[in-house]
Amino acid sequence: MIEKQHIIDRFISYVTIDTESDPNSKTTPSTEKQWDLAHKLTKELIAIGMKDVSIDNNAYIMATLPSNVDYDVPTIGFISHFDTSPDFTGKNVKPRVIENYDGNDIALNAEKNIILSPSYFEDLLLYVGQTLIVTDGTTLLGADDKAGIAEIVSAMEYLINNPDIKHGDIKVGFTPDEEIGRGAHKFDVEKFGADWAYTMDGSQVGELEYENFNAAEANIKVKGKIVHPGYAKGKMVNSMYYATEFINTLPRLETPEHTEGYEGFFHLYSIEGKVEETHLKYIIRDHDKDKFEARKALMDKIVLDLNTKFEAEIFEIEIKDQYYNMKEKVEPVKHIVDIAEEAMKSLGITPLIKPIRGGTDGSQLSYMGLPCPNIFAGGHNFHGRYEYVPVESMQKAVEVICKIAELTALKNR
């Protein structure tokens, strides 16, 4: 097993570098500061002995661990992203290591009364007696997905230092801008050269995912007319009131806070409005393709019906697909999931095979010709101040990576 302090030090060295991405930027990476960690990772991969290490003009990093067997083995890959979510600040991260967690409340920031409590975050109780890395309550941690990067680098280092573990060619890839949906957009699948890959971007130990949402974004513009309020009768059209008509017409319980498992939703994540014009931004999610299409059609119909009701072109809508359920591309090569499941079981880890209520780089990569299920990286409560990661979970992820590499070689002997 990888030494605990070694992976702690590696992980902390990553999370203390700010790599927050920016959805409003048109560049790749979307923020200059992502280059800081990208360059560090490139140097580190060279230092541990990886071959063909490269970083392109968009900060995509690739490297190879050459095969140590004399027979043909499929080339596999492991992928993680180094940006962090713009939902919460990743600047000046101050991680704290808690040894032998006792199951009680953790005061992340006593001065601001920010408490990480198992009474609210029940999963904490899974890790009593383990070592946790937490925030100081003022930033996210960045385990999503710097835990995945730490695990991949540590696994490659372990395999290099333990050549008795047999494996074929292994590719690693680190990407920018996953958190804003662009992580795979400029990923060179042909250059990567793997037959299949795994993203290390899940949460709880044992998670193994090859289904994700179909995803789209909807932008609704609501047009009004501004008139002096003292003389507005019969003339003013307040776009904000009309916007509420649209919001209230959608099914109220088909939202993130009311759904789970395979249940899809509409999520209103932004409203910007004045009397003259209001903009609504939604994301649309569903695992089932037919239901996904029906959700988009419903939004189109609501716009049409409301314009008819008010006898004016008040509403405009634009819907853009973002990514699709990788299940369609992974099921024909289901053995790649079976290998990961077998690897976990052989290490005493109970596989938790379930749908992702979101998306990963792997969903897009699967449609680009690189089937790519998702494996746990260990972190919890991503994108916020309550994020934490058990070190033992990162160690187990390292073991799973190494075991997948070993099993792939053994099965093709």
Backbone torsions as a table, in degrees:
resi	resn	phi	psi	omega
1	MET	NA	144.4	177.7
2	ILE	-62.9	138.4	-177.5
3	GLU	-64.8	133.8	-171.3
4	LYS	-59.0	-50.0	-176.3
5	GLN	-64.1	-30.4	-179.5
6	HIS	-63.9	-45.5	-178.8
7	ILE	-74.4	-30.3	174.2
8	ILE	-61.4	-49.5	-178.5
9	ASP	-61.8	-41.2	-179.6
10	ARG	-64.8	-47.6	-178.7
11	PHE	-61.1	-45.8	-178.9
12	ILE	-63.8	-35.6	178.9
13	SER	-64.2	-25.9	178.1
14	TYR	-82.7	-47.0	-172.0
15	VAL	-71.4	-19.6	178.3
16	THR	-81.8	1.2	172.1
17	ILE	-101.5	121.6	-177.9
18	ASP	-73.0	121.7	-179.8
19	THR	-131.9	29.7	-179.4
20	GLU	-59.3	132.3	178.4
21	SER	-90.8	167.5	-172.3
22	ASP	-133.0	109.7	-177.6
23	PRO	-66.1	-16.7	-178.7
24	ASN	-89.1	-7.9	179.7
25	SER	-83.7	148.5	178.6
26	LYS	-102.0	-2.8	-176.8
27	THR	-89.4	166.3	171.9
28	THR	-130.6	117.7	-2.8
29	PRO	-67.1	163.2	-173.8
30	SER	-74.4	-16.0	176.5
31	THR	-134.8	141.0	-179.6
32	GLU	-61.5	-33.3	-174.3
33	LYS	-66.9	-17.0	175.4
34	GLN	-64.6	-26.3	177.8
35	TRP	-61.8	-30.0	-176.7
36	ASP	-59.4	-48.1	178.4
37	LEU	-74.5	-35.0	180.0
38	ALA	-58.3	-45.8	179.4
39	HIS	-66.9	-37.9	177.8
40	LYS	-61.6	-44.1	-179.0
41	LEU	-65.1	-39.3	178.7
42	THR	-59.9	-46.5	178.6
43	LYS	-63.8	-38.2	-178.0
44	GLU	-68.2	-40.0	177.9
45	LEU	-62.4	-39.6	176.2
46	ILE	-64.4	-42.3	-176.1
47	ALA	-64.8	-34.7	-178.6
48	ILE	-82.4	-8.9	175.1
49	GLY	108.3	13.2	176.2
50	MET	-70.4	154.9	-177.6
51	LYS	-110.3	161.1	176.9
52	ASP	51.3	41.4	179.9
53	VAL	-73.3	129.3	-179.0
54	SER	-142.3	153.0	171.0
55	ILE	-136.9	127.2	-174.9
56	ASP	-93.5	-174.7	-175.4
57	ASN	-69.7	-9.7	177.8
58	ASN	-109.5	10.7	175.5
59	ALA	76.9	16.7	173.7
60	TYR	-78.6	127.5	-175.6
61	ILE	-107.9	134.9	175.4
62	MET	-137.3	150.8	178.0
63	ALA	-158.2	163.9	-176.3
64	THR	-129.0	136.6	164.6
65	LEU	-104.8	110.2	-174.7
66	PRO	-65.3	152.7	177.9
67	SER	-59.5	147.2	173.0
68	ASN	-117.7	23.7	175.1
69	VAL	-120.9	159.7	-175.3
70	ASP	-103.6	27.7	176.2
71	TYR	-137.9	165.0	-174.6
72	ASP	-73.3	130.0	178.4
73	VAL	-133.6	139.0	175.5
74	PRO	-55.9	143.9	176.6
75	THR	-85.1	123.7	-179.8
76	ILE	-113.3	161.3	-178.7
77	GLY	-134.1	159.5	174.5
78	PHE	-133.6	131.9	-169.4
79	ILE	-132.9	138.8	172.4
80	SER	-144.7	164.4	179.3
81	HIS	-112.5	148.3	-176.5
82	PHE	-105.5	-3.0	175.0
83	ASP	-81.5	160.9	173.5
84	THR	-118.7	162.4	-171.7
85	SER	-68.1	140.1	172.8
86	PRO	-76.6	-0.3	179.4
87	ASP	-65.5	-25.6	-177.6
88	PHE	-153.4	146.8	-171.5
89	THR	-62.9	140.9	174.5
90	GLY	-114.7	19.6	-178.8
91	LYS	-90.0	135.6	178.1
92	ASN	58.2	48.1	176.1
93	VAL	-65.4	131.2	179.8
94	LYS	-123.0	82.7	-177.6
95	PRO	-69.4	149.5	177.0
96	ARG	-129.2	135.6	-179.4
97	VAL	-97.8	125.1	179.1
98	ILE	-112.9	111.7	179.9
99	GLU	-81.6	145.0	172.2
100	ASN	48.7	59.8	-178.8
101	TYR	-52.7	131.6	-171.8
102	ASP	-96.8	1.8	177.4
103	GLY	88.9	1.8	-179.6
104	ASN	-98.2	178.1	176.1
105	ASP	-59.2	145.1	175.3
106	ILE	-113.3	119.1	177.1
107	ALA	-80.2	100.0	178.2
108	LEU	-69.0	-39.3	-179.0
109	ASN	-148.5	97.3	-176.5
110	ALA	-63.2	-38.6	-178.1
111	GLU	-60.7	-38.6	-178.9
112	LYS	-100.3	6.2	178.8
113	ASN	55.3	46.6	177.3
114	ILE	-99.8	113.9	-171.3
115	ILE	-120.1	130.7	171.4
116	LEU	-96.1	108.1	-170.1
117	SER	-120.2	135.9	175.6
118	PRO	-69.8	-12.8	176.2
119	SER	-71.0	-22.0	177.3
120	TYR	-107.6	-43.1	179.5
121	PHE	-106.8	83.6	-171.3
122	GLU	-61.0	-27.4	-177.3
123	ASP	-61.5	-20.0	177.3
124	LEU	-54.7	-34.3	-176.0
125	LEU	-69.1	-12.9	174.3
126	LEU	-70.3	-15.7	-169.5
127	TYR	-119.5	23.5	175.2
128	VAL	-60.9	132.4	-178.5
129	GLY	89.4	-6.2	-179.0
130	GLN	-99.7	175.7	180.0
131	THR	-98.7	121.2	-179.5
132	LEU	-108.5	145.6	168.7
133	ILE	-112.4	124.5	-174.8
134	VAL	-125.9	176.6	177.2
135	THR	-95.5	179.3	172.0
136	ASP	-96.5	12.5	175.9
137	GLY	86.1	-3.2	-177.6
138	THR	-109.2	-8.5	-179.8
139	THR	-141.6	169.2	164.5
140	LEU	-74.7	173.7	179.6
141	LEU	-93.5	-45.1	-177.9
142	GLY	101.4	11.4	174.3
143	ALA	-59.6	-26.5	172.0
144	ASP	-94.3	92.6	10.6
145	ASP	-132.7	36.0	-179.8
146	LYS	-74.3	-19.6	169.9
147	ALA	-63.9	-43.5	178.5
148	GLY	-60.3	-41.3	178.8
149	ILE	-64.7	-45.9	-180.0
150	ALA	-59.1	-37.8	-179.1
151	GLU	-70.2	-42.6	-179.5
152	ILE	-65.8	-47.4	179.5
153	VAL	-61.3	-43.1	-179.2
154	SER	-65.4	-38.5	178.4
155	ALA	-65.4	-43.1	178.7
156	MET	-62.9	-41.9	178.2
157	GLU	-61.6	-40.8	-179.4
158	TYR	-65.5	-43.0	179.5
159	LEU	-65.9	-37.4	177.5
160	ILE	-63.6	-39.5	-177.6
161	ASN	-83.1	-8.1	-180.0
162	ASN	-131.1	71.8	-174.0
163	PRO	-66.8	-8.6	176.1
164	ASP	-69.3	-18.4	174.7
165	ILE	-81.1	113.9	-173.9
166	LYS	-82.7	141.5	-178.8
167	HIS	-159.7	158.0	172.1
168	GLY	-87.5	-165.2	175.9
169	ASP	-63.1	135.0	177.7
170	ILE	-123.8	128.2	177.3
171	LYS	-104.9	142.3	172.0
172	VAL	-122.4	146.1	179.9
173	GLY	-141.0	133.3	176.9
174	PHE	-122.5	132.9	-170.3
175	THR	-124.2	152.6	170.6
176	PRO	-87.8	166.2	159.3
177	ASP	62.7	22.4	175.8
178	GLU	-64.1	-36.4	-174.7
179	GLU	-67.4	-15.8	176.9
180	ILE	-111.7	20.6	172.0
181	GLY	80.8	11.8	-175.2
182	ARG	-116.7	11.1	-172.5
183	GLY	-59.3	-33.2	-178.1
184	ALA	-99.5	-3.6	-170.2
185	HIS	-58.7	-36.3	-177.5
186	LYS	-118.9	23.4	177.9
187	PHE	-76.9	125.4	-177.3
188	ASP	-88.7	92.3	-176.6
189	VAL	-61.9	-40.4	-179.1
190	GLU	-64.3	-43.4	178.2
191	LYS	-64.4	-39.8	-179.2
192	PHE	-57.7	-45.2	168.7
193	GLY	76.1	23.5	178.8
194	ALA	-98.2	150.7	174.4
195	ASP	-76.1	-34.4	172.2
196	TRP	-157.8	169.8	-178.1
197	ALA	-148.6	173.1	175.6
198	TYR	-132.5	131.7	168.3
199	THR	-85.1	136.6	174.4
200	MET	-99.7	82.8	-170.5
201	ASP	-146.4	19.7	177.6
202	GLY	-91.9	-170.1	-175.1
203	SER	-111.4	-101.0	-170.7
204	GLN	-60.2	147.0	176.7
205	VAL	-51.4	131.3	178.1
206	GLY	99.5	-16.1	-179.2
207	GLU	-59.8	131.3	177.3
208	LEU	-142.7	115.9	-167.9
209	GLU	-129.2	131.9	173.4
210	TYR	-134.7	16.9	171.9
211	GLU	-127.2	139.0	177.8
212	ASN	-143.8	173.2	178.5
213	PHE	-64.7	147.6	153.1
214	ASN	-77.9	140.8	-170.1
215	ALA	-136.2	140.5	174.3
216	ALA	-144.7	160.4	175.1
217	GLU	-119.5	138.4	178.2
218	ALA	-120.6	130.3	175.4
219	ASN	-115.0	121.0	-178.8
220	ILE	-113.8	126.0	174.8
221	LYS	-105.7	129.5	-179.7
222	VAL	-115.7	120.3	-174.3
223	LYS	-99.2	137.1	176.7
224	GLY	-128.7	-168.5	175.5
225	LYS	-137.4	127.7	178.9
226	ILE	-94.2	130.2	176.8
227	VAL	-138.7	149.8	176.7
228	HIS	-50.5	126.8	-174.7
229	PRO	-61.5	-22.7	178.7
230	GLY	-74.1	-16.1	-177.2
231	TYR	-131.8	35.8	-167.9
232	ALA	-95.7	-7.9	-173.8
233	LYS	-59.3	126.5	178.6
234	GLY	75.7	1.7	-176.2
235	LYS	-123.4	-44.3	-177.2
236	MET	-68.6	139.2	170.9
237	VAL	-122.7	106.5	-175.9
238	ASN	-88.3	105.7	-174.3
239	SER	-60.9	-28.1	-177.9
240	MET	-67.5	-37.2	176.4
241	TYR	-66.0	-41.4	179.0
242	TYR	-65.9	-34.5	177.8
243	ALA	-60.3	-37.0	179.2
244	THR	-65.9	-28.3	175.7
245	GLU	-61.1	-43.9	179.0
246	PHE	-64.6	-48.6	-178.0
247	ILE	-56.3	-45.7	-174.4
248	ASN	-76.6	-12.8	178.4
249	THR	-80.8	-26.3	177.4
250	LEU	-71.2	153.0	179.9
251	PRO	-61.4	117.1	-172.1
252	ARG	-64.8	-31.3	-176.9
253	LEU	-89.3	-1.2	177.5
254	GLU	-97.6	61.0	-179.8
255	THR	-129.2	163.7	-175.8
256	PRO	-54.7	-38.9	-175.0
257	GLU	-74.7	-5.5	-179.9
258	HIS	-119.8	8.8	-174.5
259	THR	-130.3	159.5	179.1
260	GLU	-157.5	173.9	176.0
261	GLY	57.0	-123.8	-178.2
262	TYR	-89.6	3.7	-177.5
263	GLU	-75.4	130.2	178.5
264	GLY	-87.6	-179.7	-177.8
265	PHE	-161.3	166.5	164.3
266	PHE	-109.1	132.6	-179.2
267	HIS	-126.8	111.1	173.9
268	LEU	-80.8	112.4	-175.2
269	TYR	-113.4	-4.4	179.1
270	SER	-156.4	135.5	171.0
271	ILE	-131.3	127.7	172.5
272	GLU	-132.4	120.7	-174.7
273	GLY	-150.9	151.3	167.1
274	LYS	-137.3	176.3	-178.8
275	VAL	-56.0	-43.8	-173.3
276	GLU	-70.4	-32.9	-175.9
277	GLU	-161.6	137.9	177.6
278	THR	-129.2	141.0	178.7
279	HIS	-119.1	128.4	175.1
280	LEU	-112.3	136.0	176.5
281	LYS	-122.1	126.2	179.9
282	TYR	-122.2	153.0	160.4
283	ILE	-113.0	144.5	-178.4
284	ILE	-116.5	129.9	-175.9
285	ARG	-137.7	138.0	171.1
286	ASP	-165.1	139.8	177.5
287	HIS	-73.2	-36.4	-178.6
288	ASP	-81.4	126.9	-174.5
289	LYS	-64.9	-40.5	-180.0
290	ASP	-64.8	-42.3	178.6
291	LYS	-66.4	-34.9	176.9
292	PHE	-61.2	-47.8	178.8
293	GLU	-63.6	-36.8	179.3
294	ALA	-65.9	-35.5	177.9
295	ARG	-64.8	-43.1	178.0
296	LYS	-64.7	-41.5	179.9
297	ALA	-64.0	-36.3	178.7
298	LEU	-62.9	-42.6	179.0
299	MET	-63.8	-41.2	176.3
300	ASP	-60.6	-41.5	-177.9
301	LYS	-67.5	-39.1	179.2
302	ILE	-61.6	-42.7	178.0
303	VAL	-60.8	-46.5	179.8
304	LEU	-61.7	-44.7	-178.2
305	ASP	-65.8	-40.3	-179.2
306	LEU	-69.9	-39.1	176.1
307	ASN	-62.7	-36.7	176.7
308	THR	-67.8	-43.4	-178.9
309	LYS	-59.8	-42.9	-175.8
310	PHE	-94.1	0.4	176.1
311	GLU	54.2	42.4	178.6
312	ALA	-161.5	155.2	178.0
313	GLU	-85.4	69.0	-177.8
314	ILE	-80.6	-34.5	-173.8
315	PHE	-108.0	137.2	169.7
316	GLU	-128.1	142.8	-179.0
317	ILE	-134.0	142.0	172.8
318	GLU	-131.2	124.8	-179.8
319	ILE	-118.6	129.8	178.9
320	LYS	-126.2	128.9	174.2
321	ASP	-68.2	144.2	-179.4
322	GLN	-110.2	-50.3	176.7
323	TYR	-159.9	172.5	-174.1
324	TYR	-128.6	167.4	-178.6
325	ASN	-67.3	120.4	-177.7
326	MET	-69.0	-14.6	-177.5
327	LYS	-51.2	-40.1	-178.1
328	GLU	-59.4	-32.1	-177.2
329	LYS	-95.0	-23.7	-176.7
330	VAL	-89.1	-35.8	-177.1
331	GLU	-56.0	-37.5	177.7
332	PRO	-65.2	-17.5	177.4
333	VAL	-124.3	47.3	-172.3
334	LYS	-60.1	-18.6	-179.9
335	HIS	-60.3	-23.9	-179.6
336	ILE	-71.7	-28.5	173.2
337	VAL	-74.7	-40.5	-178.9
338	ASP	-60.7	-38.4	179.4
339	ILE	-63.6	-44.3	179.0
340	ALA	-64.4	-39.5	178.5
341	GLU	-63.9	-44.5	178.4
342	GLU	-62.5	-39.5	179.1
343	ALA	-60.2	-45.0	179.9
344	MET	-63.4	-47.4	-177.8
345	LYS	-61.4	-38.1	-179.1
346	SER	-67.1	-19.1	179.0
347	LEU	-100.2	8.1	179.5
348	GLY	78.6	18.2	179.9
349	ILE	-101.1	129.1	177.2
350	THR	-80.3	115.4	179.7
351	PRO	-64.6	135.8	175.6
352	LEU	-112.9	90.3	-176.3
353	ILE	-91.3	114.3	-175.7
354	LYS	-153.9	162.9	179.5
355	PRO	-73.8	145.9	173.8
356	ILE	-79.8	127.6	173.7
357	ARG	-90.4	63.0	-177.8
358	GLY	170.6	-153.0	178.3
359	GLY	-143.0	161.4	175.0
360	THR	-132.1	171.0	171.1
361	ASP	-53.0	-33.7	-176.2
362	GLY	-61.0	-31.6	179.7
363	SER	-65.7	-42.7	178.3
364	GLN	-72.2	-40.3	-179.3
365	LEU	-63.3	-34.1	179.1
366	SER	-61.5	-35.9	178.3
367	TYR	-81.4	-9.3	176.3
368	MET	-96.7	5.7	176.6
369	GLY	102.8	6.7	179.5
370	LEU	-121.8	89.3	179.2
371	PRO	-54.6	134.8	-165.0
372	CYS	-153.0	79.0	174.2
373	PRO	-63.3	170.2	-176.9
374	ASN	-116.5	139.3	-178.0
375	ILE	-122.4	152.2	-179.3
376	PHE	-59.1	145.4	170.9
377	ALA	-115.1	-11.6	169.6
378	GLY	107.2	-19.4	-174.1
379	GLY	-77.8	163.8	177.3
380	HIS	-136.3	158.2	174.1
381	ASN	58.1	46.6	-177.5
382	PHE	-59.3	156.3	170.9
383	HIS	73.0	22.3	179.9
384	GLY	-160.2	-178.8	-173.6
385	ARG	-68.8	-19.6	-176.3
386	TYR	-94.7	11.8	-179.1
387	GLU	-64.8	141.6	175.1
388	TYR	-152.8	163.3	175.9
389	VAL	-143.6	130.1	172.4
390	PRO	-77.2	132.7	-178.0
391	VAL	-64.4	-36.2	179.4
392	GLU	-62.3	-30.5	176.8
393	SER	-67.6	-39.5	177.1
394	MET	-65.3	-39.3	178.1
395	GLN	-62.0	-42.3	179.4
396	LYS	-65.1	-37.0	178.0
397	ALA	-62.8	-39.6	176.3
398	VAL	-59.4	-45.0	179.9
399	GLU	-62.0	-39.8	179.9
400	VAL	-64.0	-43.1	178.1
401	ILE	-57.9	-48.2	-178.8
402	CYS	-64.0	-40.0	-178.8
403	LYS	-68.5	-38.5	176.4
404	ILE	-59.9	-44.3	179.1
405	ALA	-61.3	-42.9	-179.0
406	GLU	-67.1	-45.9	-179.4
407	LEU	-63.7	-38.5	179.2
408	THR	-61.2	-38.9	177.6
409	ALA	-69.1	-43.2	-177.2
410	LEU	-65.5	-39.6	-177.1
411	LYS	-71.1	-14.0	-177.2
412	ASN	-116.9	18.0	-179.7
413	ARG	-65.8	NA	NA
